[in-house]
């Protein structure tokens, strides 16, 4: 059975093979989602490694369309103590829709750093921020090490993405500024080349962060979260002695933002990203909804796709997902 498109709608619900098997022939809201043209053939490569200023190797995992280009670049900061190999179901989807996706392996990957103190984790965030800039600094080096991507990377309109602690990293490289209660240090970054932001989880649910942290970056932002979105530093622990302060951004905040909320959605899509599956069922449906809707945002802000913007501003997400999700739009000037 095929999922029939509704005429005149721009929709991005291209079913991944795992989702089709898990959900049946068609996902919820078939009348509101249409399959786009067949996804591009994607190549994944993990042979490239950069070198940080400290001489620490920074391996990359790169997903890119086999043909065509140039494509917008997304750099994804992985979750706490995770790795570049646990986000394939997101990165491959984006690449199949016309993006190059790069994941740098941060110093805390696979528990390479023991979280012995808050200061240690502050330093981890600093090195992660540096990794995000390193990728953009070394695009020529990346092409030299992996000639197959030469000419495939658009040299503007870069997107910072992050999951879990990676959300704070992605916000910092897009202009957010924080001051920690523990030592008063201001966390920021001189990086100004990322022009859009995708957050895979709500940073405001971290115990050290205030609500609405996701609004801190002065660039177009897409944030996905769920009613059960709590990670290692979520609010299910003891109260903290202090909380991070959000400082005014250096540049203006008059940008468009979207918040996708999944009913029952957790921090890992049921174990499909960041870590091995936990007890319970993998959330294939939630991941499909995230992949599709985030791609609409990416197309709107990096490819100036007017139909994508119209879709984001008009879709009845509860109806489209049979009540599973909502999509809130924060218009420029609303904050």
C-alpha angles and dihedrals in degrees: 000000000000126000104239116221122231111237117253096016125118107216135163107196098134102167116230115222093248091052094048090053093047098043103033127246095320133027125228114292098028090165090058100044127059128188112248123221109303111293117258119260107263130212121201120202132178100174097101121094128178128197122237122218089262090056089252111146114241109199117201133209110206129193118190140159112263093226138035132010172096095204132181114266123235118191112198123201109209127226128273112299090349126116145231091261098066102067101063094119091061101034096046091050093052091047090051089057094054110283138115109228124196127186118193116209104237125213093255093055115132089005092299086154125044112227093230096148144002089254090057091054091047088057090048089056091049092053091046090054089050090051090055091054092042091061091056092042092054104044090121090052090049091053090048091053093042108030091180090076095051108125093009097094118081107221095222139041095052118185124214115208131179144176126208108331085003088072090068090047092051091048092051093054090049096055106276117142127202136184117203121225092215099065106356093244117156113229114205141126136227088220111123105161099090110089103179138035135214118188119195097200134010113277088198089072092065109104092235094051130078121232117278092028087145089072092064099094120082095220133085106287138198116191126184123193141151139219089255097040103138123138134182090298097038128129096268092093134071118303116270124240092235142007133225116259120226109224124206113274118249092235132039125293100211096122138121120261135184131199120200113198120192118201106234091004114151135197096271107032085252093309098315091120137032098010144022113286114285126211110302135041125315110248100235091157094054092049092050090052091048094047093049098045096042089052090054088055092047092050091049096051103032102032098031089234104176093193089055091052091047090051094051091049097047110029117118094220097184090054092043092053099034090250096312097115145022128201118209121196120207106200122215110275093023094108 
